[in-house]
Amino acid sequence: MITITPHQPVLIAGPTASGKSALALAIAQAQGGVIVNADALQVFAGWRILTARPDDADLALAPHALYGHVPFEAPYSAGHWLRDVTPFLSGDTRPIIVGGTGLNFHALTQGLAEIPATPDALRAKANQIALPDLLGDLDAMTRGRIDTQNRMRVQRAWEVQRATGKSLAAWQDETPPPLLPADRAICITMDATKDWLNDRITRRFDLMLQAGALDEAQAMLPNWNPAFQSSKAIGAPELIAHLQGHLTLEAARDAAIIASRQYAKRQRTWFRSKQKDWHHIAADGADLSATLRFAPDPDH
């Protein structure tokens, strides 16, 4: 049984479509608090449906923060997110921090090295280099710490090494103290079996299409640039390819669902490896009332 106290920060992580946002909303409605986004793509404007940002009905039920506040063409890193989340850690309202980006939670609870920004010219060069070549240039220690299948992470490590002359692993070893150590928060990971989650992913993407995801892509088409970080939203490249005449809608749908399942697999691997000491809750049909207990507010 996990006891949720009214004033202690809550961190909720888990793979895409595992029910994280619903749990955060349930906690906020039961005890109050502001739901703070920790997802690397939900911060961007322009892809509200495809990134599963809270809809107007959810926004009306509890305060939400750090959703859609970054221009779609802007860069945004874990360092940017840490700066944005800092005010919510010392305010009067308890933060309920929720998302699927493990790196953000790791930076929050373990600390993040202050690495200088990558020059635009170097990033443009990196964009043209194949993933195996980027990976081959990294030192063994850095390769052992990152998801080598995640191009964004590999390219970031390559850029850091080229821009600073020091490996990402070396920078990480100089990490300052964390803003919110895990022992000062209630840390929850939503666990989900592969088959249950794959079915949820399929049904959710179909619901996104019904909700207007293709219209959203059409609105973004004039400004489409695959190099934008926001363009990594799962389903965005596939729907844009359909609108450009390269894929049928059915093929775009199937490709987006496969990409989402692959992403969820990487997320599950990360959370199993990095968040072993967190509370783990079965997302697939579990009775949360038998798992969570909401403690009363001693001030009322």
Buried (B, 14 or more C-beta within 10 A) or exposed (E): EBEBBBBBBBBBBBBBBBBBBBBBBBBBEEBBBBBBBBBBBBBBBBBBBBBBBBEEEBEEEBEBBBBBEBEBBEBBBBBBBBEBBEEBBEEEBBBBBBBBBBBBBBBBBBBBBEBEEBEEEBBEEBEEBEBEEBBEEBEEEBBEBBBBEBBEBBBBBBBBBBBBEBBBBBBBEEEEEBBBEBEEBBBBBBBBEEEBBBEBBBEBBEEBBEBEBBEBBEEBEEEBEEEBBBBBBBBBBBBBBBBEEEBEEEEBBBBBBBBBBEBBBBBBBBBEEBBEEBBBBBBBEBEBEEBBEBEEEEEE
